[in-house]
Amino acid sequence: MKGIKLIAGSASRMLAEEVARKLHIKLVDADIGKFPNGETRVQINESVRKYDIFLILSTFPPVNDNLMELIMVIDALKRASCGFITAIIPYFGYSKQDKKKTGREPISARLVARMLEMVGVGRLVTFDLHAAQIEGFFDIPVENLTAINMIAEYFKRKGLKNTVVVAPDAGGVKRARDLANAMNANRIAIIDKYREDYKKATAMNVVGRVDGMDAVIIDDFIDTGGSIVEAAKAVKNHNAARVWIACTHPLFTPPAVERLKALSEVEEIIVTDTIPLPKEKMFEKIRVIGTAPSIAKVIKRLAGGKSLHSFRPNGNH
């Protein structure tokens, strides 16, 4: 791992430390915090001149604080004459705003892409973008990894047999099909969801057979939990034998935890650590799959000039 350095943003410190252990390297000594007036403060305490940098920081809530920290760390690295910068953003904030739904709206994901390029990022590595089209917002290489194989391995170890993978809306059909293929499941189903506005969604119907089957509902993230809870109830009301929920990014914005805790229809909720869950958001049904092994392998391959074309993240839990 000569010629590279790994630096952690404050919100993803634990994940970065685990990646560093996997790579047998130390994190860059950096002082990242806040001034008394609330402004972000960044100080790099060691030389990074000519080194290729891998920076790990998810931009989950508080999104604006983490995004501002990200671009300030990058600016500090560039002013310290570092080499190539790869931003590893396991959860890419503002990804929900990837298109205009009505007039007079920003396309915020495109704006963030432009900001990252402008400040000097040379490559982006992320997990399960909300919409694949976001890759096209960048003029730099984007490695959009997926947690699907990690989640599939978890369910394979559970030995599920008569399984149906459920997409919570029409936009999640490809994700559901990919998980079904990875699990060797032969069925998928779709929730017919009606959204009154951006705050609330109601599950209307289940398209496809789920009765008597073990159902796995898969999504890229859980925000307030409204959609996924309605999906689980709909699947159970259609006589599924057992129900699991899985997602890559556990945002768990209030009142998600209360909603999920009250969901007796679900066996387990499987998430990854792209967003760290504090103790107050953990409960007995949560199972966390670690992404550090996959991120470490990605860094090794990129540092060695190897392709990620056939790379399959597999994680641990």
N, C-alpha and C positions, 0 to 999 in steps of 0.2 A: 504493500500500500504506500510506496514511496511517491512523493510528489503531490499527495492529496491531504487535505485537512477537512475535518468534520466539525461543524458548529451547530449549536442548538439555539432555537428561539425559546423564550421562557415558557410558553404554553405547551411546548412539546419536549420539555427537558427529559422527562422520564423515558420516553420513547427513544430519544437521541442517545441517552446513556446506554440503553440496551443495545442499540445498533453499534455503538462504539465498542462495547464488550464483545460483540460478535466479530468485529473487525480487528480486535486487539490493538486499538489505537485510543488516544486520549482526545477528548473534545477540546476545541480551541478555547483558551482562557479569554472569556469575554464578560464584561460587566454590563448587564442589560437591566434597566429598571426605569424609574420615573423621577423626574424632578419634582420638587414640592408643588409646583403648579399643575402637575398631571401630565406634562409633556414627556414623551419617551426619551430615554437617555441610553446611548450605546457607546461603549468603549472597548475596542479590541486590544487585549493586553499582551499580545505576542505577534511576532512577524508572520505575515501570510504572503509576503512578496513572492510572486511567481508560482505559488501553489494553486492547484485546482481545488475549488471549494465545493463542498456539499453542505447545504444549509437545510435543516429540518425544522419546519414550523407549519402547523395546521392553522388555517384562518377561520376557526370556529368562534362562536360568541365568547367575549365581545369582539365581533368581527373587525370593527374599525381599529381597535387597539392592536390586535394581532397583525392586521394588514399593514398598519403604519410601522410597527416594529420590524416586520419583514423587509419593507423597502428601505428602512433606515439602516438595518444591519447590512443589506446589500450595498448601500451607498458607502458605508464605512469600509467595507471590504474592498470596493473598487478604488477608494481613495488611498487605501493601503497597498495598492499595486498588486492585488492578487491576480491569479490567472483566470481560468474559465470558472464560471459559477453555475452550479446546478441547484435549483430550488426544489427541494422535496417537500411538497405541500400535500400531506396525506388526505386532508379534507380541504377542498378548494372553495372558499367562501364566495358568496354572490353567484354561485352556479345556478340557482333557481331562476335568476333573471337573465336568461339566455336569449330572449326574443321579446318583441313588443306584443303584448296581448291586447292593448288598446292604444289609442293615440296618446302622445305626450308622455311617453315612458322612456327611461334610459335602457340601454342594453348593458347592464352593469358588468356582466361577465367579460364582455369585450373591452370595457373600460379597464378592468383589472389586468387583463392580458396586455394592454398597451402600457400600463404603468410598469409592469414587471419587465417588459422588454426595454422600455425607456431607461430604467434604472440600471440595467446591465445584466439581467439574467440570460444565460446562454442556453439553458435547457430546463424544462419542467418535468418533474416526476410526480404523479398523483395517483389516487385510487378512485375508481368508479365515479367519474364525472357525471353530474346529473343529466347532462345531454352530451352525446359524442360530438355534436357540432361545435362545442366549445374549443376543441382541438384546432378547428379552422380559424379561430380568432387570433391564433399565434402565428408568427412568422419564424419561430424557433422550434426545435424538436420538442414534441410533447409525448411523454411515455405515460399513457393512461392505463395503469395496471388495474387488475380486478381482483376482488376478494372472493369471487365465485368458487375458485378451486379450493381455497381454504375452507369455505363453508361446506362445500361438497364433501371434503375429507372428513369433516366433523360428523356429518350425517351418515357417511359410509361406516364410520366406526360404531355408530349406534345400531347398525344393521337393519335399517328400515327396508321393508320389502314392497308393500303395496302403497306406493307413494305417488302423490300428485303435487306438482309445484304450481303455486298460485301467484299470478301477477295482480297486485292490488289495483291496477288500472291498465288501460290499453297501452300506455306508454312504456309499461314494464314488461311487455310480452317477450322481447328479445332476452332480457335479463332472466326471466323465468325459463325460457327455452335453454339458455346456456347452462343454468343450474341443473335443469332436468337432464341434459346431456352429460354433464359432469358426474351426476349421481346415478346415471344409467336408469333414470325413471322414464316411463313411457307415456306419461300424461302431463299436460298442463291445463290450468283453468284460468279464467280471467274474471276479475270483479268489474261489473258494470257500475262505474262510479259517477255520480253527479255532483259537481262542485258549484254551490250557490255563489261563493266568492272565495277569495284567496285564504280566508280563515277557516272555512268549514267544508267538509266533503261528506257525502252520505253514500254508503254502499247500497246499490239498488238491487243487484241480482248477481248470481254466479253463473258464468257461461262455461260449461264443461262439467264433467262428472267429478264429484268429490265424496259422495256417500260411501261410507264404509272404508274410506281410505285415510292414510296418514298424509296430512296436508302440510306443506311448507310454504309459508307466505314470504316472498323475498322482495326487498326494496333496496334502493341505494342508501336512503337515510330515513330515520324517524325523527320528525321535528316535534310537533305538539302531540303526536300520537293519534289524532282524530281519525285519519284515513285508515291506518293499520288496525286500530281497534274495531272500527266498523267492518273491515275486511274479515278479521278473525271471527267476529260474531256471525257474519253472513255465511262463512264457510261452515261454522259449527251448526248453524240453523239448517244448513243443507246436508246435515247428518254425516259430516266427516268424523272418522273414528277418533283421531287425535290431531292437534294443531300445534305447529311451531311457527315462530316468527324469526326471520333473519334479516339483518341489514348490515351494510358496511359501516355507516357513520351514525353513531348514537348521539344526535344533537340533544334529544330529550329536553326540549324547551317546555317550561311549565304550561299546562299541567300534565305533561306526558307521563312522568313517573307515577302519579296518582292513577291515571287512566290504565296504565299497564299493570300496576299492582292489583287493580280491581278486576282484571281480565282473567276470570277463572277458566275460560275456555282454552287457555294456552298452556302447553307443557313447559316450554323454555323459550327464552328470547336470546338469540345468538347475535353478537355484535363483534366488531373489531376495535382495536385501540387507536384508530386514526384520530379519534377524539377521546381523551382520557376521561373516565367517569369518576367523579369524586364520590366519597363514601355515601353522601346523602342521596345519590342517584343509583346506588347499587342495591339490589334486593335479590332474594333467593333464586329467582328464575333466570337471572342474567348469567350468560356464559360469554366470556371475552376471549377472542382469538387474537394472538399477538402478531403484529406485522413486522416486527424488528428483523426476524430471519430473512424475510423477503426483501426488505429494504437493504439489508447488508449485502445480499447476493446481487441486487441491482447495482449497488455502488461498486462492488468488485468487478462486475461485468463492464460497466461504463468506464471505470478507471483502467481496465485492461483492453479497452477498445473492442469489446465483444458485442455482438448483436443481442437484443432482447426479444427478437422475433419469436423464438420458441420457448421463452422463459415462462414458467407457470408458478406464480406465488403460492406457497403452501402453508406458511405461518405456523404458530403453535398456540396452545391455549392452556 
